[in-house]
Amino acid sequence: MGCRNTSCALIGILISVVVMEWIVADANAVVRRRVTIRSNPPGAVVYIDDQEIGVTPVSTTFTFYGTRKIQLIKDQFEIVTVKRTFNPPWYQLPVLDFIYENLVFQEVRDERVLDFKLVPQKNRKNSDLIQRGLQLRQRAQQGVLTPRPGETSPLRARYPTVPSRQLPAITPPR
């Protein structure tokens, strides 16, 4: 199983050109990924995947495409929490990204801009807040813990033999 002279020569030339391009080229292909987050009004603290990024308007780099949790927090405004998916451009698809980054020697910028409009926080009546606080205090004093639907209380599941009522007081030795 040999190769024909012309096909071996073409493969050799192609390999030589690729190797020489790698050696001679001053810079490698670089894809710079950046996301900019703006809000109206500006000044909201931005978290991406629960990591603080900065105050709007803010830009940061990212390495991987995919779904990100983005959260904006500003005093006197409702908290904004969204999940955004960053899809790769055509030149970053598998196989193409290898060819593009190793054979095309130029810098490419992938800029994403996200704009958010913040909604003013609703004013709650003091009486509603006080009533809610009293309800929570009463539940805490009763020892009421609400498990998620379909779950048992985690402590009761781990320690089924512990009595549900208080144990008698222990008197210290004299």
Buried (B, 14 or more C-beta within 10 A) or exposed (E): EEEEEEEEEEEEEEEEEEEEEEEEEEEEBEBEBEBBBBBEEEEBBBBBEEEEBEBBBBBBEBEEBEEBEBBBBBEEBEEBEEEBEBEBBEBBEEEEBEEBBEEEBEEBEBEBEBEBEBEEEEEEEEEEEEEEEEEEEEEEEEEEEEEEEEEEEEEEEEEEEEEEEEEEEEEEEE
